[in-house]
Amino acid sequence: MIHLTDELLNEYLDHELADRAPVENHLAACADCAARLAALKALFTELESLPELELTHSLAARFLPDPVPTPQLPRWLTLTACLQAALALTVIMAAAPFVTNLLPAIKTPSITEILNQLQSLWIAWLDFLSSFSLPAIPQFPPIEISSLVLSLILAGVSLLWLVGNGLFLKNQIK
């Protein structure tokens, strides 16, 4: 025998089934499904009998961003900006005929002239870099030290380093 699913039993309890007759027939014939339905009814009865408790603090507040109100410009400032834009557009439209009369007198370089100027600047920069030289580092005469003297110097520096660290750490421990 095929038993009813928990989902179907929940829908039956919530009165969400369009046709309840097959479920009722099965419940009358199947003791296991009837027992599961009785257990679900008891569970929902217990859940409904629980008291409503208020949370001491909201758990969602930790995960929701703080509401930041969007700043609104004052109405007079918005109106002033619109009027200034309209005035600027009017001035541009009034000045356009005068500017177009001046354009033939202004010589604008072509793209090839601009590229030629950029090429000549690039070549001048490369010439400067090719002729640039760093100053010479002075040569010092080599110092001749025997291996015995070098060993004694290293031993002395190591001893001074150990004594200095010992004194430093001794003062830190106190």
Secondary structure, 3 states (H helix, E strand, C coil): CCCCCHHHHHHHHCCCCCCCHHHHHHHHHCHHHHHHHHHHHHHHHHHHHCCCCCCCCCCHHHCCCCCCCCCCCCHHHHHHHHHHHHHHHHHHHHHHHHHHHHHHHCCCCCHHHHHHHHHHHHHHHHHHHHHCCCCCCCCCCCCCCCHHHHHHHHHHHHHHHHHHHHHHHHHHHC
